[in-house]
């Protein structure tokens, strides 16, 4: 990360403040994500009243990890299909170039 384009931002998550350095233009996105995390933590605290803040943070982290894992599993087969498609397009291009050379 280039130091000259960094901006200092304080992000509050579950009642704790974290100083961060972010790229110009990322501040709004980072604060929005922090707000979303806080909403999820608060939701877990309301749903499971016996949980403390740490439990709610752990459940929020687990929820995001599951979502990320599911997205990766959806993307991986598509990348494989794209690689196969690219290989086929290269073969077709080679065949067409060969025909044009004749």
C-alpha angles and dihedrals in degrees: 000000000000109000094212094065097046124115126198115237132174113219121194117207121175093341097312124106121222123191111221137180112220136177118264108275095024096088096087092047093048092049091047091052091048089051090051091050091050091051091052092047090049090048091053090048090054095043096046104034094180092060118097124218092271091055090049091050091050092050091048091050091049091050092052091045091053091049091049092048091050092049092050090052090051093048098045096066090046091053089051091050090048091052091051091048091049090051091051092048091051090052091049091048091050091049092049092047089050091051092048091051091055 
